[in-house]
Amino acid sequence: YGEPAKQEQQFIDLNNPLTSGEGQYVSANNKFVAVSKASGGGPVYILDINKPGRLSADLPLLSVQKGKVWDHDFHPFIPNMIATASDDSTVAVTQFPITGLSEDITKADVMLQGHTKKVTACKFNPSANSILASASFDRTVKLWNIETQDNVMTFSDSKDNIYSIEWNFDGSQLASTGKDKMLRIFDPRIPDEAAAVKAFDGTKSSKAFWLPNLGWLGAVGFDKMARRSISFWDLKDLSKPLFNTVIDQVASTLIPHYDNDTGLLFLAGKGDGAITYSEVINDGKVWYPLGAYRTPEPQKGGGWMAKRACDVWKCEINRFFKLTKTAVIPISFNVPRKSGAEVFQDDIYPDTFAGKPALTADEWLNGANKDPVLCSMDPSQSSDNGDGGATFTKKKTYQELQKENEALQLRVKELEEKLSKYETVEPQDDSKADE
C-alpha cells in the first residue's frame, strides 16, 4: 500500500519546478533528491532526503548550464555527483559537497559537448564506473567516459526524437524508445548489431524498462487510438511481444519503475494522481494488477529512491518522490507485516544494488561484463555508510594532452638550441696558452 509522508516530512514551498513536457524532472539516490527548476541557467534543486520541510526562497542551486535541465541522474557509485542533460545541447557532470549545497554551484567538473540539439535523457551505467549514456532531439544516443570526457560511441539509428533510454541489469545493453514507434536494443560498444522492433502504434511518449529476473524487456506507450498500453518481449525472441494489453484511456504519460527484487512493476501517471503497482509473472496471465495509490492532486513528475535507503522496520519496499507544482512528497510503498517492526523480513528484502562499481570504465569498454555489486538489506549485516566507495579522477582530454605535448616539444627545441650554442664554441688550445 502507498503511504504519503506527513506534511512536516514533505519538501514544501518549492519555487517554480520544471513540470512541462514529458520528463520525470526528479531523480533520487540514497541521500539526495534532485528537482529541475523552470528558469534560465539550468538550475537544479539538490535536497537532502533526511532534511525535509519548508524550503527557503534563497536555497542554493546547482546551475552549471545555460538552458533548462530536462533530465538528471545521480552517479550510482558517488552519491554527491550528478549528471544533468540540458536544453543547451550539453551534458554536465558535477560533484557537490557530501553534506549538500551550502552555496550556488555554477561550474561543472565535466562538460560533455557533441549533441546538436537539446538533450532529454542521461543515464549512468549500473555496473561500470564513469560510463554515461545520453539521448538528444538530434536523434542520437551518445556514450561518454566522464573521466576522459571522450564521446566513445554515437548511435544514430533512430528516425525521430528519442523518448527514453534504459540500461539493462549488468550494463551491457541499452534500450531506447522514440517517436518513430520503435523499441531498440543494442550494446553501445558494438552499436552496429542493434535489434529493433515496433513498440506501439501511437506517437505519444513511450518508456522502456527491463525485467532482469524474467529475461524480458517491457515498455509503456499508446496505441493508435491513444489508449495507454503495456507490452513485454522475451529477449530470446523479439519477433513479437509475448504480452500486450490496453491499460486505460487516460491521456497522461506513464513513468515505469520495475523492482527486480520483488517482481513488482510501478506505473506513475504524469498528469494524473495514480501510482499503480502490479506483479509480473512468467505464466499464462503474465500481468497481475494489485492495487493503486490515488490522490486528487496530480504528479507533475517523480523519481524513485535507491532501494538500500528504504526503512526495513516499516517494511518499506520502495519510495517515490512525487513532484507537484509546489512540493516534493515522499510516498512509501509498504508491505503489511505484523512482525515487521521487530524481525527483518528477508523474503521481501533480497540482496540489492550496493552502489559500488563492478568494473572500471576501461574494463567495460574493452568488452567485460559483470553483474552489479549487491549488499544485504539486513541492518545487522550491513556496515555500509552509503558513500559508494568510488572516487572520480578527471583525466586530461586528448586536446589538453596535445597542447601539453606541443609545449614540451617547444621547450625541448629551446634547450637543444642552447646546447648547440655551447657545442659550437671552440675550446682554447692549452699549449698556446703556456707560451
C-alpha positions as CSV (number, residue, x, y, z in Angstrom):
1,Y,0.0,0.0,0.0
2,G,1.1,3.6,-0.6
3,E,1.5,6.0,2.3
4,P,2.3,9.7,1.8
5,A,4.7,11.4,4.2
6,K,3.2,13.7,6.8
7,Q,3.4,17.4,5.9
8,E,6.4,18.0,8.1
9,Q,8.2,15.3,6.2
10,Q,7.5,16.8,2.8
11,F,9.6,19.3,0.8
12,I,7.2,22.2,0.5
13,D,7.2,25.8,-0.9
14,L,9.2,24.5,-3.9
15,N,9.6,27.5,-6.2
16,N,8.8,27.1,-9.9
17,P,9.8,23.5,-10.6
18,L,10.0,22.3,-14.2
19,T,6.8,20.4,-15.0
20,S,6.2,21.0,-18.7
21,G,6.9,18.3,-21.3
22,E,7.1,14.5,-20.7
23,G,10.2,14.2,-18.4
24,Q,10.3,13.0,-14.8
25,Y,12.3,16.0,-13.6
26,V,13.0,14.2,-10.3
27,S,15.9,11.8,-9.6
28,A,17.0,10.3,-6.3
29,N,19.6,8.1,-4.7
30,N,20.1,7.0,-1.1
31,K,21.0,10.5,0.1
32,F,19.6,13.2,-2.2
33,V,16.7,14.3,-4.3
34,A,17.2,16.4,-7.4
35,V,14.5,18.6,-9.0
36,S,14.7,20.7,-12.1
37,K,13.7,24.3,-11.9
38,A,12.0,26.1,-14.7
39,S,14.3,29.1,-15.3
40,G,17.4,30.1,-17.2
41,G,20.8,28.8,-16.3
42,G,19.6,25.3,-15.9
43,P,19.1,25.4,-12.1
44,V,18.5,22.2,-10.2
45,Y,17.5,21.8,-6.5
46,I,19.6,19.3,-4.6
47,L,17.6,18.3,-1.5
48,D,18.8,16.1,1.4
49,I,16.5,13.2,1.8
50,N,16.8,13.5,5.6
51,K,16.1,17.2,5.8
52,P,12.5,17.8,4.6
53,G,10.4,20.8,5.5
54,R,9.7,24.3,4.1
55,L,12.3,25.3,1.5
56,S,13.8,28.8,1.8
57,A,13.5,31.3,-1.1
58,D,17.3,31.6,-1.2
59,L,18.0,27.9,-1.3
60,P,21.4,27.2,-3.0
61,L,21.1,25.7,-6.5
62,L,23.2,23.7,-8.9
63,S,23.3,25.9,-12.1
64,V,26.1,24.9,-14.5
65,Q,24.4,25.1,-17.9
66,K,22.7,27.7,-20.0
67,G,19.3,26.0,-20.8
68,K,16.7,24.1,-18.8
69,V,17.7,20.8,-17.4
70,W,15.4,18.1,-18.9
71,D,16.8,15.1,-17.1
72,H,19.4,14.2,-14.5
73,D,20.9,11.1,-12.9
74,F,23.0,10.7,-9.8
75,H,26.3,8.8,-10.2
76,P,25.5,5.3,-9.0
77,F,28.8,5.0,-7.0
78,I,29.4,8.6,-5.9
79,P,26.2,9.9,-4.2
80,N,27.3,13.5,-4.3
81,M,27.8,13.6,-8.1
82,I,25.1,14.2,-10.7
83,A,24.8,14.3,-14.5
84,T,22.5,16.9,-16.0
85,A,21.1,17.0,-19.5
86,S,20.3,20.4,-20.8
87,D,18.3,22.4,-23.4
88,D,21.7,23.9,-24.5
89,S,22.7,20.6,-26.0
90,T,25.3,19.8,-23.3
91,V,25.6,17.1,-20.6
92,A,27.3,18.3,-17.4
93,V,28.7,16.2,-14.6
94,T,29.1,18.0,-11.3
95,Q,30.3,16.9,-7.8
96,F,29.0,18.8,-4.8
97,P,29.7,18.5,-1.0
98,I,28.6,15.3,0.6
99,T,26.8,17.4,3.2
100,G,24.7,19.1,0.4
101,L,24.8,22.6,-1.1
102,S,25.7,25.5,1.1
103,E,26.1,27.9,-1.8
104,D,25.3,28.0,-5.5
105,I,27.4,25.8,-7.7
106,T,28.0,27.3,-11.2
107,K,30.9,25.3,-12.6
108,A,30.7,21.7,-13.7
109,D,33.6,19.2,-13.2
110,V,33.0,17.8,-16.7
111,M,31.2,19.4,-19.7
112,L,30.3,16.9,-22.4
113,Q,29.7,18.5,-25.8
114,G,28.7,16.8,-29.0
115,H,24.9,16.8,-29.3
116,T,23.5,19.3,-31.7
117,K,20.0,19.7,-30.1
118,K,18.6,19.6,-26.6
119,V,19.5,16.6,-24.5
120,T,16.4,15.0,-23.0
121,A,17.8,11.9,-21.2
122,C,21.0,10.8,-19.4
123,K,21.7,7.5,-17.6
124,F,24.8,6.1,-15.8
125,N,25.9,2.5,-16.3
126,P,24.8,0.4,-13.3
127,S,28.0,-1.7,-13.2
128,A,30.8,0.2,-14.9
129,N,32.3,3.3,-13.3
130,S,32.2,6.6,-15.2
131,I,30.2,5.4,-18.2
132,L,27.3,7.6,-19.1
133,A,24.7,7.5,-21.9
134,S,22.7,10.5,-23.2
135,A,19.9,10.9,-25.7
136,S,19.0,14.1,-27.7
137,F,16.5,15.5,-30.1
138,D,19.3,15.3,-32.6
139,R,18.1,11.6,-32.8
140,T,21.3,10.2,-31.4
141,V,22.4,8.3,-28.3
142,K,25.9,9.1,-27.2
143,L,28.1,7.2,-24.9
144,W,30.7,9.0,-22.7
145,N,33.6,8.2,-20.5
146,I,33.3,11.0,-18.0
147,E,36.9,10.5,-16.7
148,T,38.4,11.3,-20.1
149,Q,35.4,13.3,-21.4
150,D,35.5,11.2,-24.6
151,N,32.4,10.5,-26.7
152,V,33.2,6.8,-27.2
153,M,30.2,6.0,-29.3
154,T,27.3,7.6,-31.2
155,F,24.2,5.5,-32.1
156,S,22.2,7.2,-34.8
157,D,19.6,4.6,-35.9
158,S,16.6,6.5,-34.5
159,K,14.5,8.1,-37.1
160,D,12.8,10.6,-34.8
161,N,13.0,12.1,-31.3
162,I,14.1,9.7,-28.6
163,Y,11.8,9.3,-25.6
164,S,13.7,7.1,-23.2
165,I,17.0,5.2,-22.7
166,E,17.5,2.4,-20.1
167,W,20.5,0.2,-19.2
168,N,19.9,-3.5,-18.6
169,F,20.8,-5.1,-15.2
170,D,24.6,-5.6,-15.9
171,G,25.0,-2.5,-18.1
172,S,25.9,-4.5,-21.2
173,Q,22.9,-3.2,-23.3
174,L,20.8,-0.1,-23.8
175,A,17.1,0.0,-24.7
176,S,15.6,3.1,-26.3
177,T,12.1,4.2,-27.4
178,G,11.2,7.1,-29.7
179,K,8.7,9.0,-31.7
180,D,9.4,6.6,-34.6
181,K,7.4,4.0,-32.6
182,M,10.4,1.7,-32.4
183,L,12.0,-0.1,-29.5
184,R,15.7,-0.6,-30.0
185,I,18.2,-2.7,-28.1
186,F,22.0,-2.5,-28.6
187,D,25.3,-3.0,-26.9
188,P,26.8,0.6,-27.1
189,R,30.3,-1.0,-27.7
190,I,29.1,-2.7,-30.9
191,P,26.1,-0.5,-32.0
192,D,26.1,-2.0,-35.5
193,E,24.4,-5.1,-34.1
194,A,21.3,-3.3,-32.8
195,A,17.9,-5.0,-32.8
196,A,14.7,-3.1,-33.4
197,V,11.0,-3.9,-33.1
198,K,7.8,-1.9,-33.5
199,A,6.7,-1.0,-30.0
200,F,3.4,1.0,-30.3
201,D,1.2,2.4,-33.0
202,G,0.8,5.8,-31.2
203,T,3.4,8.5,-31.4
204,K,2.9,9.8,-27.9
205,S,5.7,9.3,-25.4
206,S,6.8,5.7,-24.7
207,K,9.2,4.4,-22.0
208,A,11.2,1.2,-21.8
209,F,12.1,-0.8,-18.8
210,W,13.9,-4.1,-18.2
211,L,12.7,-7.2,-16.2
212,P,16.0,-8.9,-15.5
213,N,14.7,-11.7,-13.3
214,L,12.5,-12.8,-16.2
215,G,14.8,-12.1,-19.1
216,W,12.2,-9.7,-20.6
217,L,12.1,-6.2,-21.8
218,G,8.9,-4.0,-21.3
219,A,7.5,-0.7,-22.5
220,V,4.6,1.5,-21.9
221,G,3.1,3.8,-24.5
222,F,0.0,4.4,-26.6
223,D,-1.9,2.5,-29.2
224,K,-3.3,4.1,-32.4
225,M,-6.5,5.1,-30.5
226,A,-4.3,7.0,-27.9
227,R,-5.0,4.4,-25.2
228,R,-2.3,3.7,-22.7
229,S,-0.8,0.3,-23.4
230,I,1.9,-2.1,-22.0
231,S,3.9,-4.7,-23.7
232,F,6.6,-7.3,-22.8
233,W,9.1,-9.0,-25.0
234,D,11.2,-12.1,-24.4
235,L,14.8,-11.2,-25.1
236,K,15.2,-14.7,-26.7
237,D,12.5,-13.9,-29.3
238,L,11.9,-10.2,-30.2
239,S,9.8,-11.0,-33.3
240,K,6.5,-10.2,-31.4
241,P,5.5,-9.3,-27.9
242,L,4.8,-12.2,-25.6
243,F,2.2,-10.0,-23.9
244,N,0.5,-6.7,-24.7
245,T,-2.7,-5.1,-23.4
246,V,-4.5,-1.8,-23.2
247,I,-4.3,-0.3,-19.7
248,D,-6.9,2.5,-19.9
249,Q,-7.9,5.6,-21.9
250,V,-6.1,8.2,-19.7
251,A,-4.1,10.7,-21.7
252,S,-1.1,11.1,-19.3
253,T,2.3,9.5,-19.9
254,L,3.3,6.7,-17.6
255,I,6.6,6.6,-15.7
256,P,7.5,2.9,-15.2
257,H,9.7,1.5,-12.4
258,Y,10.4,-2.2,-12.2
259,D,11.6,-3.5,-8.8
260,N,13.7,-6.6,-9.7
261,D,13.9,-7.6,-6.1
262,T,10.2,-8.2,-5.7
263,G,8.9,-8.6,-9.2
264,L,6.7,-5.6,-8.8
265,L,6.0,-3.0,-11.6
266,F,5.1,0.5,-10.5
267,L,3.4,2.9,-13.0
268,A,3.1,6.6,-12.1
269,G,0.9,8.6,-14.4
270,K,2.5,12.0,-15.2
271,G,-0.5,14.3,-15.1
272,D,-2.8,12.2,-13.0
273,G,-2.9,11.3,-9.3
274,A,-2.4,7.5,-9.6
275,I,0.5,5.2,-9.0
276,T,-0.4,1.6,-9.7
277,Y,1.5,-1.5,-8.7
278,S,1.3,-4.9,-10.3
279,E,3.1,-8.2,-10.3
280,V,4.7,-9.7,-13.4
281,I,5.0,-13.5,-13.6
282,N,6.1,-15.9,-16.3
283,D,2.8,-17.7,-16.7
284,G,-0.3,-17.7,-18.8
285,K,-1.7,-14.4,-17.4
286,V,1.7,-12.6,-17.1
287,W,0.4,-9.3,-15.6
288,Y,-1.4,-9.1,-12.3
289,P,-2.6,-5.6,-11.2
290,L,-2.6,-5.5,-7.4
291,G,-3.7,-2.0,-6.5
292,A,-3.1,1.7,-6.7
293,Y,-2.2,4.7,-4.6
294,R,-4.5,7.6,-5.7
295,T,-4.8,11.3,-4.7
296,P,-6.7,14.2,-6.3
297,E,-3.5,16.1,-6.8
298,P,-1.7,15.0,-10.0
299,Q,2.0,14.3,-10.1
300,K,4.0,16.5,-12.5
301,G,6.9,14.1,-12.4
302,G,8.7,12.0,-9.9
303,G,11.7,9.7,-9.1
304,W,12.4,6.6,-7.1
305,M,14.8,6.4,-4.1
306,A,17.7,3.9,-4.1
307,K,16.3,0.7,-2.6
308,R,19.0,0.3,0.1
309,A,17.8,3.5,1.8
310,C,14.3,2.0,2.5
311,D,13.1,1.6,6.1
312,V,13.1,-2.1,6.6
313,W,11.4,-1.8,10.0
314,K,8.4,-0.3,8.3
315,C,8.5,-3.0,5.6
316,E,9.1,-0.2,3.1
317,I,10.0,-1.7,-0.3
318,N,10.1,1.5,-2.4
319,R,9.8,5.2,-2.0
320,F,8.5,7.6,-4.7
321,F,9.2,11.3,-4.6
322,K,6.1,12.9,-6.2
323,L,6.5,16.3,-7.8
324,T,3.7,18.8,-7.6
325,K,3.6,22.5,-8.6
326,T,4.9,23.5,-5.1
327,A,6.2,20.4,-3.3
328,V,8.0,17.1,-3.4
329,I,6.0,14.5,-1.5
330,P,7.7,11.2,-0.4
331,I,5.3,8.3,-0.8
332,S,6.3,5.0,0.8
333,F,5.2,1.7,-0.5
334,N,5.0,-0.8,2.4
335,V,4.1,-4.5,2.8
336,P,1.8,-5.0,5.8
337,R,3.5,-7.4,8.2
338,K,2.6,-7.9,11.9
339,S,6.2,-8.7,13.0
340,G,7.9,-6.3,10.5
341,A,8.9,-3.8,13.2
342,E,10.8,-6.5,15.2
343,V,12.0,-9.1,12.8
344,F,13.9,-8.5,9.5
345,Q,11.7,-9.8,6.6
346,D,14.2,-11.5,4.4
347,D,11.6,-12.8,1.9
348,I,10.8,-9.2,0.8
349,Y,14.4,-7.9,1.1
350,P,16.8,-10.0,-1.1
351,D,20.3,-8.5,-1.6
352,T,20.0,-5.3,-3.5
353,F,22.2,-2.8,-5.5
354,A,25.1,-1.8,-3.3
355,G,26.2,1.4,-5.1
356,K,29.7,0.0,-5.7
357,P,31.3,-0.4,-9.1
358,A,31.8,-3.9,-10.5
359,L,34.0,-2.7,-13.4
360,T,36.3,0.2,-14.3
361,A,35.4,2.2,-17.4
362,D,38.4,0.7,-19.3
363,E,37.4,-2.9,-18.4
364,W,33.9,-2.3,-19.6
365,L,35.0,-0.5,-22.8
366,N,37.3,-3.5,-23.6
367,G,34.3,-5.8,-23.5
368,A,34.0,-7.1,-20.0
369,N,30.5,-7.5,-18.4
370,K,29.7,-8.1,-14.7
371,D,26.5,-8.0,-12.6
372,P,26.2,-5.1,-10.2
373,V,27.7,-5.5,-6.7
374,L,24.9,-6.3,-4.2
375,C,24.5,-5.8,-0.5
376,S,22.3,-7.1,2.3
377,M,19.3,-5.1,3.4
378,D,19.6,-6.6,6.9
379,P,20.8,-3.8,9.2
380,S,22.6,-6.4,11.4
381,Q,24.8,-7.4,8.4
382,S,25.2,-4.1,6.7
383,S,28.2,-1.9,7.6
384,D,28.0,0.4,4.6
385,N,27.8,4.1,5.1
386,G,26.2,4.6,1.7
387,D,29.1,6.6,0.2
388,G,29.7,4.1,-2.6
389,G,33.4,3.9,-2.1
390,A,34.2,5.1,-5.7
391,T,36.2,8.2,-6.4
392,F,36.3,10.4,-9.5
393,T,39.5,11.3,-11.2
394,K,39.2,13.7,-14.2
395,K,41.8,12.7,-16.8
396,K,43.1,15.2,-19.3
397,T,41.4,15.3,-22.7
398,Y,43.2,14.5,-25.9
399,Q,43.3,18.2,-26.8
400,E,44.8,19.1,-23.4
401,L,47.4,16.4,-23.7
402,Q,48.1,17.6,-27.3
403,K,48.7,21.1,-26.0
404,E,51.0,19.8,-23.3
405,N,52.9,17.8,-25.8
406,E,53.3,20.8,-28.1
407,A,54.6,22.9,-25.2
408,L,57.1,20.2,-24.2
409,Q,58.3,19.9,-27.8
410,L,58.9,23.7,-27.9
411,R,60.8,23.5,-24.6
412,V,62.9,20.6,-25.9
413,K,63.7,22.7,-29.1
414,E,64.7,25.7,-26.9
415,L,67.1,23.5,-24.8
416,E,68.5,21.9,-27.9
417,E,69.3,25.3,-29.4
418,K,71.0,26.4,-26.2
419,L,73.0,23.2,-26.1
420,S,74.1,23.6,-29.7
421,K,75.5,27.1,-28.9
422,Y,77.7,25.7,-26.2
423,E,78.9,22.9,-28.5
424,T,79.9,25.4,-31.3
425,V,82.3,27.4,-29.1
426,E,85.8,26.2,-29.9
427,P,87.8,25.0,-26.9
428,Q,91.1,27.0,-26.2
429,D,94.4,25.3,-27.0
430,D,96.3,24.8,-23.7
431,S,99.8,24.5,-25.3
432,K,99.4,28.0,-26.9
433,A,98.3,29.4,-23.6
434,D,101.5,28.2,-21.9
435,E,103.7,30.1,-24.4
